[in-house]
Amino acid sequence: MFTKKFKYIIILCLSSLLTLTSVKPSFGQISLFSPSTNSQPAQTAPWDLNKAYICGRFWCSDVYIHDDSKQVRKAILIPELTLATLQTIDQNNFEAIHALEQRAKLVQQSFKKIVNRIISSQKNSAATDINDIQFWIPTSVKALWEPAETKPPHPWLPKIEIGIKNQQTVIYAPDQFELGTSSLLIVTVTENDAIANNVTVEELALIWQENIINSFNNALWGHEFDQKYFAGRWIISAISILIAIISIRLVEFLRSFLRQRSNYLKKKLNKLTETLARNSKAIGSRQTYSDDSNHNSQEIDNETSRENKSQKNSFNFQFLVTKILNIIKKITKKNRWLSSKLSRSKQKLFLQRQNWFKQRINFYQLLLRLSLILDVFILGCCLIVISLVFRDIRFLSVYILKRTILLIIVWMGLTILDKVGDFLIDYYLNRWATEAHQTNPESNRYTLRINTYSTTLKQATSFISIVLGIYLTIWLVGIDTTVLAGAGIVAVAVAFLSRNLLEDMLNGVLILWSDRYAIGDVIDVNGMGGFVESINLFVTSLRNLDGQLIAIPNSQISTVINHTKDWSRVNFTIKIAWYEDIKKAIDIMINVAKEMQNEPQWSDKFLEPLEVLGVDDVSHEGILIRVLIRTKPLEHWPLGREFRLRVKQDFDEANISLGIPHHTISVINDAQNDDQLLSYNIPRKNS
C-alpha cells in the first residue's frame, strides 16, 4: 500500500514542479506582455547535435562531421565547426535558430555526399597500394590509449580549397574527376562565425579547412578498415559488452556483500530497539549493552527466580553472587543519586550503541547507492564505446557522454547530500535524546522517539532527493517538460490522489510533533489495537496479538489510546464474598506487592508502591476492592498477571472466598390452598 502511495507522491510532486517551473504562459489577442522569442525551438530533438544554443550574443550550432575514434581522449567534445548567427530584436529568433540548424545540417550532408561519391567511384577502380598500412591496429597497451596523433593521407583524399563566392569566404571541394567528384560548396565562413570563434574570417577559414581535410581522411580510412576487417567493429562492440557485463557482475557481488552487512546491522539495531520497546528494563539497572553480559544477567535472574519458587537455600557460589547483586541493587535504589548516575550512564551507552549502528547502516546505504550509480557509469561507457566504433552513430557518443557525465554528477551529488543528511539526522537526534535523558533519566521515551523521527525524516529526505533527481534527469535528457506537465491523465490522477495524501501527510506531521505515540508503544485506534511497528508521514503500522499487521492511514487517526506512554498502570479489581474480612484481604494484596518489589525479577518494574483505592462497590455479588500499581511502560501486563496469580493463591491459603451472586426466589404453595410464601436464598456461581 505504501509503495503505491509513494509512486503517486512522486507523480504529484513531479507534476507540480513541472507545472510551476516549466509551463509557458499563454497570451490572448490583446497581450500586456509579449512572449519571449529567445526560447529554444521545441521541434529540435534533444539528441540532435546541431541543436542551437546561446553563446554570448549569438546563437551557435555545432557541426560534427567525422570524429576519429582514436582521438577520443582529446577531441570527443570538440566539434569540427561551430556556426553562429546574431541574436536580433526585430527578427523572430525562432526562424534564425531554424535557419542556423539547417545550415549545420547542410554542411554535414555535403560532407557525406562527397565521401559517398568517392567511395562509389573508386569501388570498381584499380586497387591502391594500402594493404600494408595497418596503423590502426595497436602494437601495445600504451598505443591503445595513446595512438598516433595523425594518420597518413589517404590516396583518395580530396582537395579542399578556400575561395570567394558572392563576396564571402567559402570552403569547397573543387572538381576532381579522378575521384568522381564535382565542385561542391561545403561551408560559408561568415563574419558572425569568426566573431563567435574569437578569430578573423581568414584564420577561421584555415582552421576549418584543416579540420575538414582531417575529417575526410578519417572517414576514408574508416572505410578501409571496414573493408579489411569486416567484423572488426562488431568484435570490438562484443568485447565492450562482455567487459561491461563482467564489471556489472563484480559490482553486484560487492553490492550483495554491502547488502548483507547492512541487513545484519539492521537486525542488530532492530533487536536492540525491540528490547527497549518491548521491555522497558532495557534502560534499567539490569540492562547491559553487550549480548554476553545481557545473557548472563538474565541467567542470574532466572536462576534467582527458580530458587525463590522452589525455596532452595543451598549455600553455593552462585547463590552468594546473586545475594551480593541483590544487595548492590538495594543500595543503589536507596541512594537516589547513585541510582540516577548509573541509569544515566547506561542510557548514554545505549544511545551511543544505537547511534553507532545507525551510522554504520547509513554508510553501507551510501555505498549501495553509489554502486547503482557505478552501474549506470559502466553502461554509459559501454554505449559510448559502441557508438564510437560505428561511424553512422558516432555522433551519439557526444550526446551520451555529456548526458552520462551530467546524470552521474547529479545523482551522485543528490545521493551524497541525502546520506549526509541521514548522518546529520541521526547525530542530532541522538544528541537531543542524550540531553533530554539528563532531565528525565528514568524514561525511555526519547529513545523511542528518535527511532520514529529518524525513520520518518530519512524517508522524507530520500523522497525529496528522488523527486529532484527525476526532474533534473528529465531536464538533462531534454524531454519537453511542458508535455509532461500538461498531460491530462497525470493531471486527473494528481487531482484525485492529492487530497487524501495531503491529509495523511499533515496528520502524520501532527502525530510526530505532538508525540501521540512512537515506535514501541501499544495503542488503540478506531477499535483496532496493537504494537506500533512503524510510522511514516502517511501510514501507521500496528501488530496485534494474532500477529496481523494493521496499516492505518494517518488521516483516519483521530482519537488514540496510548497504553504505554511514559508509564503504565495495573488497574486491579477483585470481588470477595460479602461476609469476608475486607481489611485482611487488603493486607494480603499489600503484602503480595511488597514481596514482588523485593524480588529482583519484579523490583525494576515498579515505579511506585501499591496504591489501595478501597471498596468501590458492595452488592449481592460481593465486595469490589480496587488497587492500582504504577509500572514502567509495557510492564503492567506481565506484572499484573503475576500479581493476580499470587493474590489468588494467598486468598486460597487464607480461606477468603470470592464474591458469588445471590438471588431470592419466591414460590406460592398452591397445594394447601393458603397464601404461605416460601423464600429460598439461592447462591449462583459465576459462569
For each residue, the residues with C-beta under 8 A, 3 or more apart:
1: 4 5 539 551
2: 5 6 536 538 539 551
3: 6 7
4: 1 7 8
5: 1 2 8 9 501 504 538 539
6: 2 3 9 10 463
7: 3 4 10 11
8: 4 5 11 12 493 497 501
9: 5 6 12 13 463 501 538
10: 6 7 13 14 463 466 467 470
11: 7 8 14 15 490 493 494 497
12: 8 9 15 16 494 497 498 501
13: 9 10 16 17 463 467
14: 10 11 17 18 467 470 471 484
15: 11 12 18 19 484 485 490 491 494
16: 12 13 19 20 494
17: 13 14 20 21 467 471
18: 14 15 21 22 23 471 481 482 484 485
19: 15 16 22 23 485
20: 16 17 23
21: 17 18 481
22: 18 19 481 482 485
23: 18 19 20 482 485 486
24: 35 39 482
25: 33 35
26:
27: 31 33 34 35
28: 31
29:
30:
31: 27 28 34 35
32:
33: 25 27
34: 27 31
35: 24 25 27 31
36: 39
37: 92 93 94
38: 54 87 93
39: 24 36 94
40: 44 51 52 97
41: 44 52 94 97 98 101
42: 480
43: 98
44: 40 41 48 50 51 52 101
45: 48 51 478
46: 51 399 477 478 479
47: 396 399 478
48: 44 45 51 101
49: 62 64 79 395 398 399
50: 44 61 62 63 101 104 105 108
51: 40 44 45 46 48 61 101
52: 40 41 44 59 60 61 97 100 101
53: 59 60 61
54: 38 58 59 60 87
55: 58 59 60 82 84 196
56: 196
57: 86 87
58: 54 55 84 85 86 87 192 195 196
59: 52 53 54 55 84 85 86 87 93 96 97 100
60: 52 53 54 55 82 83 84 100 196
61: 50 51 52 53 82 83 84 100 101 103 104
62: 49 50 79 81 82 83 104
63: 50 79 80 81 82 83 104 107 108 187
64: 49 67 79 80 108 394 395 398
65: 80 81 107 108 111 211 212 215
66: 80 111 215 216 218 219 222 391 394
67: 64 71 72 75 76 218 388 394 397 398
68: 71 72 75 151 214 218
69: 72 388 389 394
70: 136 147 148
71: 67 68 74 75 76 147 149
72: 67 68 69 75 76 388 397
73: 76 145 146
74: 71 78
75: 67 68 71 72 78
76: 67 71 72 73 388 397 398 401
77: 398 401 402
78: 74 75
79: 49 62 63 64 82
80: 63 64 65 66 208 211 212 215
81: 62 63 65 104 107 187 208 211 212
82: 55 60 61 62 63 79 193 196 197
83: 60 61 62 63 100 103 104 107 187 193
84: 55 58 59 60 61 100 190 192 193 195 196 197
85: 58 59 96 97 99 100 192
86: 57 58 59 192
87: 38 54 57 58 59 93 96
88: 91 93 96
89:
90:
91: 88 95 96
92: 37 95 96
93: 37 38 59 87 88 96 97
94: 37 39 41 97 98
95: 91 92 98 99
96: 59 85 87 88 91 92 93 99 100
97: 40 41 52 59 85 93 94 100 101
98: 41 43 94 95 101 102
99: 85 95 96 102 103
100: 52 59 60 61 83 84 85 96 97 103 104
101: 41 44 48 50 51 52 61 97 98 104 105
102: 98 99 105 106
103: 61 83 99 100 106 107
104: 50 61 62 63 81 83 100 101 107 108
105: 50 101 102 108 109
106: 102 103 109 110
107: 63 65 81 83 103 104 110 111 186 187
108: 50 63 64 65 104 105 111 112
109: 105 106 112 113
110: 106 107 113 114 184 185 186 187
111: 65 66 107 108 114 115 186 212 215 216 219
112: 108 109 115 116
113: 109 110 116 117 184
114: 110 111 117 118 158 173 181 184 186 216
115: 111 112 118 119 216 219 220 223
116: 112 113 119 120
117: 113 114 120 121 179 180 181
118: 114 115 121 122 156 158 179 180 181 220
119: 115 116 122 123 220 223
120: 116 117 123 180
121: 117 118 125 179 180 181
122: 118 119 125 156 179 180
123: 119 120
124:
125: 121 122
126:
127: 131
128: 155 156
129: 132 155
130: 133 154 155 224
131: 127 228
132: 129
133: 130 152
134: 137
135: 148 151 152
136: 70 147 151 221 225
137: 134
138: 141 143 144 147
139: 143
140: 143 144
141: 138 144 145
142: 145 146
143: 138 139 140 146 147
144: 138 140 141 147
145: 73 141 142
146: 73 142 143
147: 70 71 136 138 143 144
148: 70 135 151
149: 71
150: 214
151: 68 135 136 148 154 217 218 221
152: 133 135
153: 157 217
154: 130 151 157 216 217 220 221 224
155: 128 129 130
156: 118 122 128 179 220
157: 153 154 213 216 217 220
158: 114 118 173 176 179 181 216
159: 173 174 176
160: 171 172 173 186 209 212 213 216
161: 171 172 173 174 209
162: 169 170 171 205 206 209
163: 169 170 171 172
164: 167 168 169 170
165: 168 170 172 185 188
166:
167: 164
168: 164 165 188 189 190
169: 162 163 164 188 189 201 202 205
170: 162 163 164 165 185 186 187 188 189
171: 160 161 162 163 185 186 187 188 189 205 208 209 212
172: 160 161 163 165 183 184 185 186
173: 114 158 159 160 161 176 181 183 184 186
174: 159 161 183
175: 181 182 183
176: 158 159 173 179 180 181
177: 180 181 182
178:
179: 117 118 121 122 156 158 176
180: 117 118 120 121 122 176 177
181: 114 117 118 121 158 173 175 176 177 184
182: 175 177
183: 172 173 174 175
184: 110 113 114 172 173 181
185: 110 165 170 171 172 188
186: 107 110 111 114 160 170 171 172 173 212
187: 63 81 83 107 110 170 171 208 212
188: 165 168 169 170 171 185
189: 168 169 170 171 193 194 201 204 205 208
190: 84 168 193 194 201
191: 194 195 201
192: 58 84 85 86 195 196
193: 82 83 84 189 190 196 197 201 204
194: 189 190 191 197 199 200 201 203 204
195: 58 84 191 192 198
196: 55 56 58 60 82 84 192 193
197: 82 84 193 194 204 207
198: 195
199: 194 203 204 207
200: 194 203 204
201: 169 189 190 191 193 194 204 205
202: 169 205 206
203: 194 199 200 206 207
204: 189 193 194 197 199 200 201 207 208
205: 162 169 171 189 201 202 208 209
206: 162 202 203 209 210
207: 197 199 203 204 210 211
208: 80 81 171 187 189 204 205 211 212
209: 160 161 162 171 205 206 212 213
210: 206 207 213 214
211: 65 80 81 207 208 214 215
212: 65 80 81 111 160 171 186 187 208 209 215 216
213: 157 160 209 210 216 217
214: 68 150 210 211 217 218
215: 65 66 80 111 211 212 218 219
216: 66 111 114 115 154 157 158 160 212 213 219 220
217: 151 153 154 157 213 214 220 221
218: 66 67 68 151 214 215 221 222
219: 66 111 115 215 216 222 223 391
220: 115 118 119 154 156 157 216 217 223 224
221: 136 151 154 217 218 224 225
222: 66 218 219 225 226 391
223: 115 119 219 220 226 227
224: 130 154 220 221 227 228
225: 136 221 222 228 229 232 233
226: 222 223 229 230 232 233
227: 223 224 230
228: 131 224 225 232
229: 225 226 232 233
230: 226 227
231: 234 235
232: 225 226 228 229 235 236
233: 225 226 229 236 237 389 390
234: 231 237 238
235: 231 232 238 239
236: 232 233 239 240 385 389
237: 233 234 240 241 385 386 389 390
238: 234 235 241 242
239: 235 236 242 243
240: 236 237 243 244 382 385 386 389
241: 237 238 244 245 382 386
242: 238 239 245 246
243: 239 240 246 247 382
244: 240 241 247 248 378 379 381 382
245: 241 242 248 249
246: 242 243 249 250
247: 243 244 250 251 378
248: 244 245 251 252 375 378 379
249: 245 246 252 253
250: 246 247 253 254
251: 247 248 254 255 371 374 375 378
252: 248 249 255 256
253: 249 250 256 257
254: 250 251 257 258 371
255: 251 252 258 259 368 371 372
256: 252 253 259 260
257: 253 254 260 261
258: 254 255 261 262 364 367 368 371
259: 255 256 262 263 364 368
260: 256 257 263 264
261: 257 258 264 265 364
262: 258 259 265 266 361 364 365 368
263: 259 260 266 267
264: 260 261 267 268
265: 261 262 268 269 357 360 361 364
266: 262 263 269 270 361
267: 263 264 270 271
268: 264 265 271 272 357
269: 265 266 272 273 354 357 358 361
270: 266 267 273 274
271: 267 268 274 275
272: 268 269 275 276 350 353 354 357
273: 269 270 276 277 354 451 519 520
274: 270 271 277 278 520
275: 271 272 278 279 282 287
276: 272 273 279 280 282 283 350 444 447 448 520
277: 273 274 448 519 520 521 531 634
278: 274 275 520 531 634
279: 275 276 282 634 635
280: 276 283 284 444 605 632 633 634 635
281: 284 286 287 604 605 632 635
282: 275 276 279 287 350 444
283: 276 280 287 343 346 347 350 444 447
284: 280 281 287 343 604 632
285: 329 332 339 342 343 346 604
286: 281 297 301 600 604
287: 275 281 282 283 284 294 297 346 350
288: 293 294 297 346
289: 293 294 346 349 350 353
290: 293 294
291: 294 295
292: 295 296
293: 288 289 290 296 297
294: 287 288 289 290 291 297 298
295: 291 292 298 299
296: 292 293 299 300
297: 286 287 288 293 294 300 301
298: 294 295 301 302
299: 295 296 302 303
300: 296 297 303 304 318 321 322 325
301: 286 297 298 304 305 600 601
302: 298 299 305 306
303: 299 300 306 307 318 322
304: 300 301 307 308 322 326 599 600 601
305: 301 302 308 309 599 601
306: 302 303 309 310
307: 303 304 310 311 312 319 322
308: 304 305 311 599
309: 305 306
310: 306 307
311: 307 308
312: 307
313:
314: 319
315: 319 320
316: 319 320
317: 320 321
318: 300 303 321 322
319: 307 314 315 316 322 323
320: 315 316 317 323 324
321: 300 317 318 324 325
322: 300 303 304 307 318 319 325 326 600
323: 319 320 326 327
324: 320 321 327 328
325: 300 321 322 328 329 600
326: 304 322 323 329 330 600
327: 323 324 330 331
328: 324 325 331 332
329: 285 325 326 332 333 600 603
330: 326 327 333 334
331: 327 328 334 335 338
332: 285 328 329 335 338 339 342
333: 329 330 339 603
334: 330 331
335: 331 332 338 339
336: 339 340
337: 340 341
338: 331 332 335 341 342
339: 285 332 333 335 336 342 343
340: 336 337 343 344 441
341: 337 338 344 345
342: 285 332 338 339 345 346
343: 283 284 285 339 340 346 347 441 442
344: 340 341 347 348 437 438 441
345: 341 342 348 349
346: 283 285 287 288 289 342 343 349 350
347: 283 343 344 350 351 434 437 441 444 447
348: 344 345 351 352 434 437
349: 289 345 346 352 353
350: 272 276 282 283 287 289 346 347 353 354 447
351: 347 348 354 355 430 433 434 437 447
352: 348 349 355 356 430
353: 272 289 349 350 356 357
354: 269 272 273 350 351 357 358 430 447 450
355: 351 352 358 359 426 427 430
356: 352 353 359 360
357: 265 268 269 272 353 354 360 361
358: 269 354 355 361 362 426 430 454
359: 355 356 362 363 423 426 427
360: 265 356 357 363 364
361: 262 265 266 269 357 358 364 365
362: 358 359 365 366 419 422 423 426
363: 359 360 366 367 419
364: 258 259 261 262 265 360 361 367 368
365: 262 361 362 368 369 419 422
366: 362 363 369 370 415 416 419
367: 258 363 364 370 371
368: 255 258 259 262 364 365 371 372
369: 365 366 372 373 415 418 419
370: 366 367 373 374 412 415
371: 251 254 255 258 367 368 374 375
372: 255 368 369 375 376
373: 369 370 376 377 408 411 412 415
374: 251 370 371 377 378
375: 248 251 371 372 378 379
376: 372 373 379 380 404 407 408 411
377: 373 374 380 381 404 408
378: 244 247 248 251 374 375 381 382
379: 244 248 375 376 382 383
380: 376 377 383 384 400 401 404 408
381: 244 377 378 384 385 404
382: 240 241 243 244 378 379 385 386
383: 379 380 386 387 396 400 404
384: 380 381 387 388 397 400 401 404
385: 236 237 240 381 382 388 389
386: 237 240 241 382 383 389 390 393
387: 383 384 390 393 394 396 397 400
388: 67 69 72 76 384 385 394 397
389: 69 233 236 237 240 385 386
390: 233 237 386 387 393 394
391: 66 219 222 394
392:
393: 386 387 390 396 397
394: 64 66 67 69 387 388 390 391 397
395: 49 64 398 399
396: 47 383 387 393 399 400
397: 67 72 76 384 387 388 393 394 400 401
398: 49 64 67 76 77 395 401 402
399: 46 47 49 395 396 402 403
400: 380 383 384 387 396 397 403 404
401: 76 77 380 384 397 398 404 405
402: 77 398 399 405 406
403: 399 400 406 407 476 477
404: 376 377 380 381 383 384 400 401 407 408
405: 401 402 408 409
406: 402 403 409 410 476
407: 376 403 404 410 411 473 476
408: 373 376 377 380 404 405 411 412
409: 405 406 412 413
410: 406 407 413 414 469 472 473 476
411: 373 376 407 408 414 415 469 473
412: 370 373 408 409 415 416
413: 409 410 416 417
414: 410 411 417 418 465 468 469
415: 366 369 370 373 411 412 418 419 465
416: 366 412 413 419 420
417: 413 414 420 421 465
418: 369 414 415 421 422 461 462 465
419: 362 363 365 366 369 415 416 422 423
420: 416 417 423 424
421: 417 418 424 425 458 461
422: 362 365 418 419 425 426 458 461
423: 359 362 419 420 426 427
424: 420 421 427 428
425: 421 422 428 429 453 454 457 458 461
426: 355 358 359 362 422 423 429 430 454
427: 355 359 423 424 430 431
428: 424 425 431 432
429: 425 426 432 433 450 453 454
430: 351 352 354 355 358 426 427 433 434 450
431: 427 428 434 435
432: 428 429 435 436 446 450
433: 351 429 430 436 437 446 447 449 450
434: 347 348 351 430 431 437 438
435: 431 432 438 439
436: 432 433 439 440 446
437: 344 347 348 351 433 434 440 441 443 446 447
438: 344 434 435 441
439: 435 436
440: 436 437 443 445 446
441: 340 343 344 347 437 438
442: 343 607
443: 437 440 446 566
444: 276 280 282 283 347 447 448 633
445: 440 448 449 515 518 565 566 633
446: 432 433 436 437 440 443 449 450
447: 276 283 347 350 351 354 433 437 444 450 451
448: 276 277 444 445 451 452 518 519 520 521
449: 433 445 446 452 453 515 518
450: 354 429 430 432 433 446 447 453 454
451: 273 447 448 454 455 518 519 520
452: 448 449 455 456 512 518 519 535
453: 425 429 449 450 456 457 512
454: 358 425 426 429 450 451 457 458
455: 451 452 458 459 519 534 535 536
456: 452 453 459 460 508 512 535 536 537
457: 425 453 454 460 461
458: 421 422 425 454 455 461 462
459: 455 456 462 463 536 537
460: 456 457 463 464 537
461: 418 421 422 425 457 458 464 465
462: 418 458 459 465 466
463: 6 9 10 13 459 460 466 467
464: 460 461 467 468
465: 414 415 417 418 461 462 468 469
466: 10 462 463 469 470
467: 10 13 14 17 463 464 470 471
468: 414 464 465 471 472
469: 410 411 414 465 466 472 473
470: 10 14 466 467 473 474
471: 14 17 18 467 468 474 475
472: 410 468 469 475 476
473: 407 410 411 469 470 476 477
474: 470 471 477 479 481 484
475: 471 472 478 479 481
476: 403 406 407 410 472 473
477: 46 403 473 474
478: 45 46 47 475
479: 46 474 475 483 484
480: 42 483 484
481: 18 21 22 474 475 484 485
482: 18 22 23 24 485 486
483: 479 480 486 487
484: 14 15 18 474 479 480 481 487 490
485: 15 18 19 22 23 481 482 490
486: 23 482 483 491
487: 483 484 490 491
488: 491 492
489: 492 493
490: 11 15 484 485 487 493 494
491: 15 486 487 488 494 495
492: 488 489 495 496
493: 8 11 489 490 496 497
494: 11 12 15 16 490 491 497 498
495: 491 492 498
496: 492 493 499
497: 8 11 12 493 494 500 501
498: 12 494 495 501 502
499: 496 502 503
500: 497 503 504 553 555
501: 5 8 9 12 497 498 504 505 538
502: 498 499 505 506
503: 499 500 506 507 554 555
504: 5 500 501 507 508 537 538 539 553 554 555
505: 501 502 508 509 537 538 554
506: 502 503 509 510
507: 503 504 510 511 554 555 557
508: 456 504 505 511 512 535 536 537 538 554
509: 505 506 512 513 537
510: 506 507 513 514
511: 507 508 514 516 517 535 540 554 557
512: 452 453 456 508 509 515 535 537
513: 509 510
514: 510 511
515: 445 449 512 518 565
516: 511 560 562
517: 511 521 523 532 535 540 560 562 565
518: 445 448 449 451 452 515 521 532 535
519: 273 277 448 451 452 455 532 533 534 535
520: 273 274 276 277 278 448 451 531 532 564 634
521: 277 448 517 518 531 532 562 563 564 565 633
522: 529 530 531 532 562 563 564 634
523: 517 529 530 532 542 560 561 562 563
524: 527 528 529 560 561 563
525: 528 529 540 542 552 557 559 560 561
526: 552 556 557 558 559
527: 524
528: 524 525 542 544 550 552
529: 522 523 524 525 542 544 561
530: 522 523 542 543 544 545 548 550
531: 277 278 520 521 522 542 543 544
532: 517 518 519 520 521 522 523 535 540 541 542
533: 519 541 542 543 549
534: 455 519 540 541
535: 452 455 456 508 511 512 517 518 519 532 540 541
536: 2 455 456 459 508 539
537: 456 459 460 504 505 508 509 512 554
538: 2 5 9 501 504 505 508 553 554
539: 1 2 5 504 536 551 552 553 554
540: 511 517 525 532 534 535 551 552 554 557
541: 532 533 534 535 549 550 551 552
542: 523 525 528 529 530 531 532 533 549 550 552
543: 530 531 533 547 548 549 550
544: 528 529 530 531 547 548 550
545: 530
546:
547: 543 544
548: 530 543 544
549: 533 541 542 543
550: 528 530 541 542 543 544
551: 1 2 539 540 541
552: 525 526 528 539 540 541 542 556 557
553: 500 504 538 539 556 557
554: 503 504 505 507 508 511 537 538 539 540 557
555: 500 503 504 507
556: 526 552 553
557: 507 511 525 526 540 552 553 554 560
558: 526
559: 525 526
560: 516 517 523 524 525 557
561: 523 524 525 529
562: 516 517 521 522 523 565
563: 521 522 523 524 568 636
564: 520 521 522 568 633 634
565: 445 515 517 521 562 633
566: 443 445 633
567: 607 630 631 632 633
568: 563 564 630 631 632 633 634 635 636
569: 628 629 630 631 636
570: 628 629 631 636 639 640 643
571: 626 628
572: 589 626 627 628 629 640 643 644 647
573: 616 624 625 626 627
574: 585 589 624 625 647 658
575: 621 622 623 624 625 658 659
576: 580 582 585 622 623 625 651 656 657 658 659
577: 580 622 623 656 657 658 659 660
578: 618 620 622 623 659
579:
580: 576 577 584 585 623 656 657
581: 584 585 656
582: 576 585 586 615 623 625
583: 586 587
584: 580 581 587 588 654 656
585: 574 576 580 581 582 588 589 625 651 656
586: 582 583 589 590 612 625 627
587: 583 584 590 591
588: 584 585 591 592 647 650 651 654 656
589: 572 574 585 586 592 593 610 612 625 627 647
590: 586 587 593 594 610 612
591: 587 588 594 595 650
592: 588 589 595 596 643 646 647 650
593: 589 590 596 597 606 609 610 627 629 643
594: 590 591 597 598 609 610
595: 591 592 598 599 646
596: 592 593 599 602 603 606 639 642 643 646
597: 593 594 602 603 606 609
598: 594 595 603
599: 304 305 308 595 596 602 603
600: 286 301 304 322 325 326 329 603 604
601: 301 304 305
602: 596 597 599 605 606 639 642
603: 329 333 596 597 598 599 600 606
604: 281 284 285 286 600 632
605: 280 281 602 631 632 635 638 639
606: 593 596 597 602 603 609 629 630 631 639
607: 442 567 630 631 632
608: 611 629 630
609: 593 594 597 606
610: 589 590 593 594 627 628 629
611: 608 627 628 629 630
612: 586 589 590 625 627
613: 616 626 627 628
614: 625 626
615: 582 618 623 624 625
616: 573 613 624 625 626
617: 623 624
618: 578 615 623 624
619: 622 624
620: 578 661 662 663
621: 575 659 660 661 662
622: 575 576 577 578 619 658 659 660 661
623: 575 576 577 578 580 582 615 617 618 659
624: 573 574 575 615 616 617 618 619 659
625: 573 574 575 576 582 585 586 589 612 614 615 616
626: 571 572 573 613 614 616
627: 572 573 586 589 593 610 611 612 613
628: 569 570 571 572 610 611 613
629: 569 570 572 593 606 608 610 611 636 639 640 643
630: 567 568 569 606 607 608 611
631: 567 568 569 570 605 606 607 635 636 639
632: 280 281 284 567 568 604 605 607 635
633: 280 444 445 521 564 565 566 567 568
634: 277 278 279 280 520 522 564 568 637
635: 279 280 281 568 605 631 632 638 639
636: 563 568 569 570 629 631 639 640
637: 634 640 641
638: 605 635 641 642
639: 570 596 602 605 606 629 631 635 636 642 643
640: 570 572 629 636 637 643 644
641: 637 638 644 645
642: 596 602 638 639 645 646
643: 570 572 592 593 596 629 639 640 646 647
644: 572 640 641 647 648
645: 641 642 648 649
646: 592 595 596 642 643 649 650
647: 572 574 588 589 592 643 644 650 651
648: 644 645 651 652
649: 645 646 652 653
650: 588 591 592 646 647 653 654
651: 576 585 588 647 648 654 656 658
652: 648 649 655 656
653: 649 650
654: 584 588 650 651
655: 652
656: 576 577 580 581 584 585 588 651 652
657: 576 577 580 660
658: 574 575 576 577 622 651
659: 575 576 577 578 621 622 623 624
660: 577 621 622 657 683 684 685 686
661: 620 621 622 683 684 686
662: 620 621 681 682 683 684
663: 620 681 682 683 684
664: 679 680 681 682
665: 679 680 682
666: 677 678 679
667: 677 678 679 680
668: 675 676 677 678
669: 672 674 676 678
670: 673
671:
672: 669 676
673: 670
674: 669
675: 668
676: 668 669 672
677: 666 667 668
678: 666 667 668 669
679: 664 665 666 667
680: 664 665 667
681: 662 663 664
682: 662 663 664 665
683: 660 661 662 663
684: 660 661 662 663
685: 660
686: 660 661
687:
